[in-house]
């Protein structure tokens, strides 16, 4: 009976660990979607809430922005997003850090010209005061 109880406890531990890992990955995926929806909707409050104060936001062109520059560019810049879809997304969590990789597929209007975007993205999210915040993002040409 003792062996069975030990095996049960061990299986329960592995199940709960796997479940919590899946829940954390799912939560980060939801936050990525919220961030991209906020970029499409130009929702300044959500953008500011999901990003760290010391955000570094890298574009595939090599341009780097801090939090204020990133939010301002989304709100008033020349590029208006119509849709953003993260494709082939992977999420790895290590403690209070989450690494997200995906292909950023977007449609938008850039200075009045319809534009399609397909670039690679690496994001680093960090748990700060109990909430996940985007700490860094780097895009790269495929």
GIZI-V661769 format. One record per backbone hydrogen bond with DSSP energy under -1.0 kcal/mol. CO is the residue of the C=O (numbers start at 1). NH is the residue of the N-H. E is the energy in kcal/mol with one decimal. If there is no record, write none. Layout:
CO,NH,E ; CO,NH,E
//
This chain:
1,5,-2.2 ; 2,6,-2.2 ; 3,7,-2.7 ; 4,8,-2.6 ; 5,9,-2.5 ; 6,10,-2.4 ; 7,11,-2.7 ; 8,12,-2.6 ; 9,13,-2.3 ; 10,14,-2.3 ; 11,15,-2.6 ; 12,16,-2.8 ; 13,17,-2.4 ; 14,18,-2.4 ; 15,19,-2.6 ; 16,20,-2.7 ; 17,21,-2.2 ; 18,22,-2.3 ; 19,23,-2.5 ; 20,24,-2.5 ; 21,25,-2.4 ; 22,26,-2.5 ; 23,27,-2.6 ; 24,28,-2.2 ; 25,29,-2.4 ; 26,30,-2.2 ; 27,31,-1.9 ; 28,32,-2.4 ; 29,33,-2.1 ; 30,34,-2.4 ; 31,35,-2.7 ; 32,36,-2.4 ; 33,37,-2.5 ; 34,38,-2.4 ; 35,39,-1.8 ; 36,40,-2.0 ; 37,41,-3.0 ; 38,42,-1.1 ; 38,43,-2.2 ; 42,44,-1.1 ; 43,47,-2.3 ; 44,48,-2.6 ; 45,49,-1.9 ; 46,50,-2.3 ; 50,134,-3.3 ; 52,55,-1.6 ; 56,137,-2.1 ; 57,65,-1.9 ; 58,139,-1.3 ; 59,62,-1.8 ; 63,59,-2.9 ; 65,57,-3.0 ; 66,70,-2.7 ; 67,71,-2.7 ; 68,72,-2.4 ; 69,73,-2.4 ; 70,74,-2.2 ; 71,75,-2.4 ; 72,76,-2.9 ; 73,77,-1.8 ; 78,111,-2.4 ; 80,109,-2.4 ; 83,107,-2.0 ; 85,105,-2.4 ; 87,103,-2.8 ; 90,101,-2.2 ; 92,99,-3.1 ; 94,97,-1.5 ; 96,127,-2.6 ; 97,94,-3.1 ; 98,125,-3.1 ; 99,92,-2.3 ; 100,123,-3.1 ; 101,90,-2.5 ; 102,121,-2.3 ; 103,87,-2.9 ; 104,119,-1.8 ; 105,85,-3.1 ; 106,117,-3.0 ; 107,82,-3.3 ; 107,83,-1.8 ; 108,115,-3.1 ; 109,80,-2.7 ; 110,113,-1.5 ; 113,110,-3.0 ; 115,108,-2.4 ; 117,106,-2.5 ; 119,104,-3.3 ; 120,140,-2.3 ; 121,102,-1.8 ; 122,138,-2.9 ; 123,100,-2.5 ; 124,135,-2.7 ; 124,136,-1.9 ; 125,98,-2.9 ; 126,133,-2.3 ; 128,131,-1.9 ; 131,128,-3.5 ; 133,126,-2.8 ; 134,52,-2.7 ; 135,56,-1.6 ; 136,124,-3.1 ; 137,58,-4.2 ; 138,122,-2.4 ; 140,120,-2.8
//
